[in-house]
Amino acid sequence: MTEGKGVSPAAAAQDRNDSETERAENAAPSAQQLHVLVIGAIGVVFGDIGTSPLYALRESVLAASAGGPLLRSSVVGVLSLILWTLILVVTCKYVLILLRADNKGEGGTLTLVALAQRVLGKGRPSILLIGMLGAALFYGDSIISPAMSVLSAVEGVKLATPALDDYVVPITIAVLFGLFISQRYGTARVATLFGPVMILWFSAIGLVGLLHLFDDPAVFAAFNPYFGVRFLYQHPGIAVAVLGGVCLAATGAEALYADLGHFGRKPISVAWLYFVFPALALNYLGQGAMLLAHPEAIDNPFYRLVPEWALLPYIVLATLATIVASQAGITGAFSLTRQAIQLGLLPRMEVRFTSAEHAGQIYMPKVNRLLLVGVLVLVVAFQTSSALSHAYGISVFGAMLMDGLLAILVVWKGWKWGLAAALALLLPFVVIDAAFLAANLGKLVSGGWVPVVLAIFLVVIMSTWRKGTGILFAKTRKTDVPLRDLVEMLRTNPPHRVRGMAVFLTSDPETAPSALLHNLKHNKVLHEKNVILTITTDDTPRLSDNERVTLEPLADSFWQVTMRFGYMESPNIPKGLSILRKLGFKFDIMSTSFFLSRRSIRPAAKSGMPLWQDHLFISLARNASDATDFFQIPTGRVVEVGTQVTV
């Protein structure tokens, strides 16, 4: 029998440096790769923000008119606010700054949490709370965005055929139902359509904007931020309502950062600066020029841009574009959920991989069902995109505000800029996000309560799971036997041996797994080779094979193995154990038994949580995905040992 040797810290560090160097060398795509990635980014990243012209300017000018006549100064002022929101929030904050705050190429709110924890330590509950709030608000966006986008697109049929007015909601429900049902087949089959559809969409909206650009040349004054600031100063009574509409133009901006790992910084930046932003600016300017010349078009300025003969094709194209936008939000929710599970914020859930080539393309049935229910409830409850817009801004800019706060910590401590420099760089954007969020808080009664209630519910879920697992870990550790003491005891009093290898999973490498203790107590046998396996999640998105496994011999038949996974990876124990062969450790999956502890949790008389939270944690634990499936262990090689614990 050959015993493995552990990897030295120096060798591990060198391997890590080598892998990071290799990533850096391969980071710059070739011209052909850049072209493909730019098309992919246009199709996936910009779907949400790309469909904002359907409703953003309409809602803003309706708020500016306040039920009265639409003033020319109001149109120019509102349009200036929209353009400068795209310039400051999207271009400056996300494209120029946050896309550089990556964790080995990955982005998103929980990536910022991982980066902040790395430089400040993992014991900071405030950082985790900000991350949980950001993640919870992102879920709200993932539910509201499909409902809002598809509703606004389908509402165009009222202009083409007023008789279809009563069928807007049923058509929307049918489109959304088909969208969510198709998720089980994965995005790989339709991904090639995303880029061309959105390229056609942005070209089409830019073209109709260009056709009306000179309806009134006064529209170009909107590029002067003075007119936007003056409008807010001269109309303080409606400023909050107008900002609540203006912010809709930036919905989806967080996707630029969240999807960083799929496409990279340069393709996303190129797509935004040279194609998406110009198309959006042309469309908004075209809508504004038309409103200056024809104020009566305020009912639906986007579709009023379109020639009557092309209205139906534009409605079809808009519906396709909103489906793409919704698809991006749904898959974003899947990715965020997997990250949250790996970071210990949510219980295990089933993850299905829908592509053999791209590990990021996943399907989570439970999350998909919950999103579908939430989206359909919103459509039925709000009926129109105008009503639903009241619920939109809070989730979007709440999540953006959390990103900004976490980014300050990363720039300050991670980039070592100093607090003053970090605040000078990011505080203006935090103020803008806070202003937009405050403007939307006025819509709490008329629909803004939806993302707030959802965020509170999800934060309670995450904090309960994290706190409950911590209490459970502390309680079981009190009664556990130190692993090294047990190994020494078995060495002096060896039980009967059986052939093969046993792998015992444990979250605490210092104590003996309960499955091992129960196996000795009831079966009174020990395998020839015994591996005590601990799974840990790193604050990096992915790890190389050289970083995956460490092996430490404890005795002649015991080894302690630590298997590490990045927070963007799905744990695969058999694949991880196969790396042991490189360390000189013989491993055969067909002669290996995996021992798992299945805990039956009961509420304790005295607990660290209120009784309602105890029951919530127990319910979450009962509905967690089976560890066998989650860790991708062959079902025929698993032995489960039941234990009862109180929390």
FENCOR-V634427 format. One record per residue. N is the residue number from 1. PSI is psi in degrees with one decimal (999 if undefined). OMEGA is omega in whole degrees, 0 to 359 (none if undefined). Layout:
<<N & PSI & OMEGA> <N & PSI & OMEGA>>
//
This chain:
<<1 & 130.9 & 183> <2 & 126.7 & 179> <3 & 139.8 & 178> <4 & 162.5 & 178> <5 & 145.5 & 180> <6 & 157.7 & 177> <7 & 129.3 & 182> <8 & 151.3 & 178> <9 & -38.7 & 181> <10 & -43.1 & 180> <11 & -40.9 & 178> <12 & -41.9 & 179> <13 & -41.1 & 179> <14 & -42.4 & 178> <15 & -40.1 & 180> <16 & -43.3 & 179> <17 & -40.9 & 179> <18 & -43.5 & 182> <19 & -37.2 & 179> <20 & -36.8 & 177> <21 & -41.8 & 179> <22 & -40.6 & 178> <23 & -42.0 & 181> <24 & -39.3 & 181> <25 & -31.6 & 182> <26 & 3.3 & 187> <27 & -36.1 & 183> <28 & 113.8 & 181> <29 & 154.2 & 175> <30 & 172.3 & 181> <31 & -40.8 & 179> <32 & -42.9 & 178> <33 & -40.2 & 179> <34 & -41.5 & 179> <35 & -46.5 & 180> <36 & -42.9 & 181> <37 & -36.2 & 178> <38 & -43.9 & 178> <39 & -43.6 & 178> <40 & -41.1 & 180> <41 & -40.9 & 177> <42 & -37.1 & 183> <43 & -31.4 & 187> <44 & -47.1 & 190> <45 & -37.8 & 192> <46 & 14.3 & 181> <47 & -44.9 & 183> <48 & -53.6 & 181> <49 & -26.6 & 181> <50 & -21.9 & 179> <51 & 0.9 & 179> <52 & -32.5 & 178> <53 & -17.8 & 178> <54 & -28.9 & 188> <55 & -19.0 & 190> <56 & -52.6 & 181> <57 & -37.4 & 179> <58 & -49.5 & 181> <59 & -34.6 & 182> <60 & -46.1 & 181> <61 & -30.4 & 174> <62 & -42.0 & 176> <63 & -36.7 & 181> <64 & -34.8 & 180> <65 & -24.8 & 178> <66 & 37.0 & 178> <67 & -6.1 & 180> <68 & -166.1 & 178> <69 & 149.3 & 181> <70 & 116.0 & 182> <71 & 148.3 & 178> <72 & -40.0 & 180> <73 & -30.7 & 179> <74 & -41.9 & 180> <75 & -47.8 & 181> <76 & -41.8 & 180> <77 & -46.3 & 179> <78 & -43.3 & 180> <79 & -37.6 & 177> <80 & -42.1 & 179> <81 & -39.8 & 180> <82 & -47.5 & 181> <83 & -42.4 & 182> <84 & -21.3 & 171> <85 & -42.6 & 177> <86 & -37.3 & 181> <87 & -48.1 & 186> <88 & -52.7 & 186> <89 & -48.9 & 185> <90 & -55.8 & 186> <91 & -54.5 & 186> <92 & -50.9 & 186> <93 & -53.0 & 187> <94 & -50.1 & 186> <95 & -45.4 & 186> <96 & -25.5 & 185> <97 & -63.5 & 190> <98 & -29.0 & 177> <99 & -17.4 & 177> <100 & -13.0 & 179> <101 & 63.7 & 184> <102 & 159.9 & 176> <103 & 90.4 & 185> <104 & 44.4 & 175> <105 & -9.5 & 182> <106 & 151.0 & 179> <107 & -174.6 & 179> <108 & 166.6 & 184> <109 & -45.5 & 182> <110 & -21.5 & 171> <111 & -42.2 & 176> <112 & -37.3 & 176> <113 & -45.8 & 180> <114 & -42.0 & 179> <115 & -42.0 & 180> <116 & -39.7 & 179> <117 & -33.2 & 180> <118 & -39.4 & 184> <119 & -22.1 & 182> <120 & -9.9 & 182> <121 & 150.2 & 185> <122 & -5.9 & 182> <123 & 26.3 & 181> <124 & 98.2 & 182> <125 & -27.2 & 180> <126 & -40.2 & 179> <127 & -44.3 & 181> <128 & -37.6 & 180> <129 & -43.4 & 177> <130 & -43.6 & 178> <131 & -41.8 & 179> <132 & -40.6 & 178> <133 & -45.7 & 179> <134 & -44.1 & 179> <135 & -42.6 & 181> <136 & -40.8 & 179> <137 & -32.1 & 176> <138 & -39.1 & 175> <139 & -40.0 & 177> <140 & -42.3 & 177> <141 & -39.8 & 181> <142 & -23.9 & 178> <143 & -43.0 & 184> <144 & -38.2 & 186> <145 & -49.3 & 179> <146 & -42.0 & 180> <147 & -45.8 & 182> <148 & -47.5 & 185> <149 & -48.9 & 183> <150 & -39.6 & 177> <151 & -47.8 & 183> <152 & -33.6 & 179> <153 & -46.2 & 183> <154 & -27.4 & 180> <155 & -16.7 & 177> <156 & -20.8 & 180> <157 & -21.3 & 179> <158 & -31.1 & 178> <159 & -37.1 & 180> <160 & -45.7 & 181> <161 & 95.6 & 182> <162 & -23.7 & 181> <163 & -19.2 & 181> <164 & 6.7 & 183> <165 & -43.0 & 183> <166 & -8.9 & 184> <167 & 4.2 & 181> <168 & -49.3 & 182> <169 & -47.4 & 177> <170 & -40.6 & 178> <171 & -42.3 & 179> <172 & -44.9 & 180> <173 & -42.1 & 180> <174 & -42.7 & 180> <175 & -46.7 & 182> <176 & -40.5 & 180> <177 & -44.6 & 177> <178 & -37.1 & 180> <179 & -47.4 & 183> <180 & -35.5 & 178> <181 & -36.0 & 183> <182 & -9.0 & 182> <183 & -30.7 & 183> <184 & -21.4 & 180> <185 & -7.4 & 177> <186 & 160.5 & 182> <187 & -9.8 & 186> <188 & -37.5 & 185> <189 & -28.7 & 183> <190 & -0.9 & 184> <191 & -33.5 & 181> <192 & -19.4 & 179> <193 & -23.3 & 186> <194 & -50.9 & 183> <195 & -55.0 & 179> <196 & -39.6 & 180> <197 & -45.8 & 183> <198 & -31.2 & 174> <199 & -43.3 & 177> <200 & -40.0 & 180> <201 & -51.7 & 182> <202 & -37.0 & 177> <203 & -40.5 & 182> <204 & -43.4 & 182> <205 & -32.5 & 175> <206 & -38.5 & 181> <207 & -48.8 & 181> <208 & -30.8 & 175> <209 & -40.9 & 180> <210 & -36.7 & 181> <211 & -29.7 & 182> <212 & 5.9 & 187> <213 & -33.5 & 184> <214 & 21.6 & 171> <215 & -34.0 & 176> <216 & 103.9 & 183> <217 & -13.3 & 179> <218 & -14.0 & 182> <219 & -26.0 & 183> <220 & -15.2 & 176> <221 & -16.7 & 181> <222 & -20.6 & 178> <223 & -13.4 & 177> <224 & 114.3 & 183> <225 & -15.3 & 180> <226 & -40.9 & 184> <227 & -33.1 & 176> <228 & -44.8 & 179> <229 & -41.3 & 180> <230 & -39.1 & 179> <231 & -46.0 & 180> <232 & -37.9 & 181> <233 & -40.0 & 183> <234 & -16.3 & 182> <235 & 61.7 & 183> <236 & -25.6 & 182> <237 & -30.0 & 181> <238 & 4.1 & 183> <239 & -42.4 & 182> <240 & -44.1 & 180> <241 & -39.0 & 180> <242 & -44.3 & 178> <243 & -33.8 & 177> <244 & -27.9 & 175> <245 & -39.3 & 181> <246 & -38.8 & 183> <247 & -21.1 & 180> <248 & -22.4 & 179> <249 & -21.0 & 183> <250 & 4.9 & 179> <251 & 132.7 & 183> <252 & -5.9 & 180> <253 & -32.9 & 181> <254 & -19.9 & 178> <255 & -27.0 & 178> <256 & -39.7 & 182> <257 & -39.8 & 183> <258 & -33.4 & 182> <259 & 17.9 & 181> <260 & -41.7 & 183> <261 & -22.0 & 182> <262 & -30.6 & 188> <263 & -26.5 & 181> <264 & 160.2 & 186> <265 & -45.9 & 186> <266 & -47.6 & 178> <267 & -40.6 & 180> <268 & -43.3 & 180> <269 & -45.7 & 180> <270 & -45.1 & 181> <271 & -42.6 & 182> <272 & -51.6 & 188> <273 & -35.1 & 188> <274 & -6.7 & 182> <275 & -57.1 & 187> <276 & -52.1 & 182> <277 & -46.3 & 177> <278 & -39.8 & 180> <279 & -43.1 & 179> <280 & -43.9 & 181> <281 & -43.2 & 178> <282 & -43.2 & 182> <283 & -46.2 & 179> <284 & -41.4 & 178> <285 & -39.3 & 177> <286 & -43.9 & 176> <287 & -42.7 & 181> <288 & -43.7 & 179> <289 & -40.2 & 179> <290 & -39.6 & 179> <291 & -34.5 & 177> <292 & -37.3 & 181> <293 & -31.1 & 184> <294 & 79.8 & 183> <295 & -22.5 & 181> <296 & -12.3 & 180> <297 & 10.3 & 184> <298 & -20.4 & 184> <299 & -35.7 & 177> <300 & 76.4 & 186> <301 & -28.4 & 181> <302 & -53.7 & 183> <303 & -19.5 & 175> <304 & -19.1 & 175> <305 & -27.3 & 191> <306 & 133.2 & 174> <307 & 147.5 & 186> <308 & -36.8 & 182> <309 & -21.8 & 182> <310 & 5.3 & 187> <311 & -47.7 & 182> <312 & -44.7 & 175> <313 & -36.8 & 179> <314 & -36.0 & 178> <315 & -43.5 & 178> <316 & -45.4 & 180> <317 & -40.7 & 179> <318 & -38.6 & 178> <319 & -42.3 & 177> <320 & -41.8 & 180> <321 & -39.4 & 180> <322 & -30.0 & 174> <323 & -43.6 & 177> <324 & -44.4 & 179> <325 & -41.9 & 179> <326 & -38.4 & 179> <327 & -42.6 & 180> <328 & -40.4 & 179> <329 & -38.2 & 181> <330 & -48.5 & 180> <331 & -30.8 & 175> <332 & -38.2 & 177> <333 & -37.5 & 176> <334 & -48.3 & 182> <335 & -42.3 & 180> <336 & -39.4 & 180> <337 & -42.5 & 179> <338 & -40.4 & 177> <339 & -43.8 & 181> <340 & -37.5 & 178> <341 & -45.9 & 181> <342 & -30.7 & 179> <343 & 3.5 & 176> <344 & 22.3 & 181> <345 & -17.1 & 180> <346 & 154.1 & 177> <347 & 163.9 & 180> <348 & 141.3 & 175> <349 & 156.1 & 180> <350 & 132.2 & 177> <351 & 124.5 & 177> <352 & 132.1 & 179> <353 & 127.3 & 186> <354 & 2.4 & 179> <355 & 134.7 & 178> <356 & -19.8 & 184> <357 & -33.0 & 187> <358 & 110.7 & 183> <359 & -21.6 & 182> <360 & -13.3 & 181> <361 & 101.5 & 185> <362 & 163.4 & 176> <363 & 129.0 & 180> <364 & 102.4 & 187> <365 & -44.5 & 183> <366 & -43.9 & 179> <367 & -41.1 & 180> <368 & -42.5 & 180> <369 & -42.7 & 180> <370 & -41.0 & 178> <371 & -43.3 & 180> <372 & -47.4 & 180> <373 & -45.8 & 181> <374 & -43.8 & 181> <375 & -45.8 & 181> <376 & -38.2 & 177> <377 & -42.2 & 180> <378 & -43.6 & 180> <379 & -46.3 & 181> <380 & -37.5 & 184> <381 & -39.5 & 187> <382 & -27.0 & 173> <383 & -38.9 & 183> <384 & 157.0 & 178> <385 & -31.1 & 178> <386 & -44.3 & 179> <387 & -39.1 & 183> <388 & -23.9 & 180> <389 & -24.8 & 179> <390 & -23.6 & 181> <391 & -6.4 & 192> <392 & -50.9 & 191> <393 & -34.4 & 183> <394 & -44.4 & 181> <395 & -41.1 & 183> <396 & -54.8 & 186> <397 & -18.1 & 170> <398 & -44.6 & 178> <399 & -39.9 & 179> <400 & -37.9 & 179> <401 & -40.8 & 177> <402 & -38.7 & 176> <403 & -43.6 & 181> <404 & -42.8 & 180> <405 & -44.1 & 178> <406 & -36.3 & 180> <407 & -34.5 & 177> <408 & -44.8 & 179> <409 & -40.5 & 182> <410 & -44.0 & 180> <411 & -40.2 & 182> <412 & -55.5 & 186> <413 & -39.8 & 183> <414 & -46.2 & 179> <415 & -9.6 & 179> <416 & 45.5 & 179> <417 & -20.6 & 189> <418 & 149.3 & 185> <419 & -43.3 & 183> <420 & -44.2 & 181> <421 & -40.6 & 179> <422 & -42.0 & 179> <423 & -41.1 & 179> <424 & -36.3 & 181> <425 & -43.8 & 192> <426 & -21.1 & 183> <427 & -39.1 & 177> <428 & -38.4 & 179> <429 & -35.8 & 176> <430 & -40.8 & 178> <431 & -42.9 & 179> <432 & -47.2 & 179> <433 & -42.0 & 180> <434 & -37.6 & 179> <435 & -44.7 & 178> <436 & -40.1 & 178> <437 & -44.0 & 179> <438 & -38.7 & 179> <439 & -35.7 & 181> <440 & -18.5 & 178> <441 & -23.0 & 176> <442 & -13.5 & 180> <443 & 12.6 & 183> <444 & -45.1 & 185> <445 & -35.2 & 186> <446 & 10.1 & 177> <447 & -18.9 & 180> <448 & -15.7 & 179> <449 & -21.7 & 184> <450 & -56.3 & 180> <451 & -28.1 & 179> <452 & -49.0 & 179> <453 & -42.3 & 180> <454 & -42.3 & 180> <455 & -43.4 & 179> <456 & -44.7 & 180> <457 & -45.1 & 182> <458 & -36.1 & 177> <459 & -39.6 & 176> <460 & -42.8 & 178> <461 & -50.2 & 184> <462 & -45.0 & 182> <463 & -35.6 & 178> <464 & -44.0 & 180> <465 & -44.4 & 182> <466 & -44.0 & 181> <467 & -42.0 & 181> <468 & -43.2 & 178> <469 & -34.1 & 177> <470 & -43.9 & 178> <471 & -42.9 & 180> <472 & -42.1 & 179> <473 & -43.9 & 181> <474 & -39.9 & 182> <475 & -43.9 & 181> <476 & -29.1 & 181> <477 & -29.4 & 180> <478 & -32.3 & 183> <479 & -4.6 & 182> <480 & 158.2 & 178> <481 & 132.4 & 176> <482 & 132.9 & 186> <483 & -45.1 & 183> <484 & -33.6 & 176> <485 & -42.0 & 179> <486 & -42.8 & 180> <487 & -41.4 & 179> <488 & -39.5 & 179> <489 & -41.6 & 180> <490 & -27.7 & 178> <491 & -38.0 & 180> <492 & -31.0 & 179> <493 & 74.5 & 185> <494 & 135.1 & 174> <495 & -177.3 & 178> <496 & 138.9 & 182> <497 & 143.5 & 174> <498 & 155.3 & 184> <499 & 156.2 & 176> <500 & -174.8 & 181> <501 & 141.1 & 177> <502 & 134.4 & 176> <503 & 120.9 & 181> <504 & 119.0 & 180> <505 & 138.2 & 178> <506 & 147.8 & 177> <507 & -13.6 & 181> <508 & 105.2 & 183> <509 & -10.6 & 182> <510 & -17.8 & 183> <511 & 156.6 & 181> <512 & 132.8 & 178> <513 & 140.9 & 180> <514 & -31.7 & 178> <515 & -35.9 & 177> <516 & -44.2 & 180> <517 & -42.7 & 180> <518 & -34.9 & 178> <519 & -41.7 & 177> <520 & -38.7 & 184> <521 & -43.2 & 187> <522 & -40.2 & 181> <523 & -21.7 & 176> <524 & 37.4 & 178> <525 & 162.2 & 177> <526 & 139.1 & 180> <527 & 163.1 & 178> <528 & -40.0 & 179> <529 & 132.9 & 183> <530 & 125.0 & 181> <531 & 124.7 & 175> <532 & 110.0 & 190> <533 & 129.2 & 176> <534 & 129.4 & 178> <535 & 128.1 & 177> <536 & 154.3 & 178> <537 & 125.9 & 180> <538 & 165.6 & 176> <539 & 13.7 & 173> <540 & 151.7 & 186> <541 & -41.2 & 182> <542 & 154.5 & 180> <543 & 151.2 & 175> <544 & 167.5 & 179> <545 & -31.3 & 180> <546 & -24.2 & 181> <547 & -6.2 & 193> <548 & -47.0 & 193> <549 & 137.2 & 168> <550 & 143.4 & 186> <551 & 128.1 & 179> <552 & 119.4 & 177> <553 & 134.9 & 179> <554 & -37.7 & 180> <555 & -171.8 & 185> <556 & -17.9 & 180> <557 & 10.6 & 181> <558 & 135.9 & 175> <559 & 143.9 & 177> <560 & 122.4 & 183> <561 & 131.1 & 173> <562 & 123.4 & 181> <563 & 123.0 & 184> <564 & 139.8 & 175> <565 & 148.1 & 173> <566 & 161.7 & 184> <567 & -7.3 & 175> <568 & 0.5 & 184> <569 & 152.8 & 171> <570 & 124.8 & 184> <571 & 133.5 & 176> <572 & 97.1 & 186> <573 & -47.5 & 179> <574 & -41.3 & 179> <575 & -37.5 & 178> <576 & -39.9 & 180> <577 & -28.1 & 180> <578 & -21.9 & 178> <579 & -22.1 & 180> <580 & -25.4 & 180> <581 & -33.5 & 179> <582 & -21.6 & 179> <583 & 8.3 & 177> <584 & 14.8 & 182> <585 & 122.0 & 181> <586 & 131.4 & 183> <587 & 127.3 & 178> <588 & 114.0 & 185> <589 & -29.4 & 184> <590 & -13.6 & 177> <591 & 22.3 & 182> <592 & 135.4 & 174> <593 & 134.7 & 179> <594 & 120.1 & 181> <595 & 120.3 & 180> <596 & 145.7 & 176> <597 & 123.9 & 174> <598 & 110.8 & 185> <599 & 132.8 & 171> <600 & 112.8 & 188> <601 & 135.1 & 177> <602 & 146.8 & 177> <603 & 139.0 & 180> <604 & 158.8 & 178> <605 & -40.3 & 178> <606 & 120.5 & 184> <607 & 166.1 & 177> <608 & 0.1 & 180> <609 & 156.0 & 173> <610 & 160.2 & 184> <611 & -40.9 & 180> <612 & -34.3 & 180> <613 & -33.6 & 173> <614 & -49.0 & 182> <615 & -35.5 & 177> <616 & -44.1 & 179> <617 & -41.9 & 179> <618 & -41.2 & 179> <619 & -41.5 & 178> <620 & -42.2 & 181> <621 & -39.4 & 181> <622 & -30.7 & 182> <623 & 3.4 & 178> <624 & 149.1 & 179> <625 & 148.5 & 179> <626 & 134.4 & 182> <627 & -32.3 & 179> <628 & -46.4 & 180> <629 & -41.7 & 184> <630 & -42.3 & 181> <631 & 5.1 & 175> <632 & 45.0 & 178> <633 & 136.4 & 176> <634 & 125.4 & 185> <635 & -30.3 & 181> <636 & -7.0 & 182> <637 & 12.4 & 187> <638 & 136.0 & 172> <639 & 120.8 & 181> <640 & 135.0 & 179> <641 & 121.4 & 183> <642 & 138.4 & 175> <643 & 154.3 & 179> <644 & 127.8 & 180> <645 & 159.0 & 177> <646 & 150.9 & 180> <647 & 999 & none>>
//
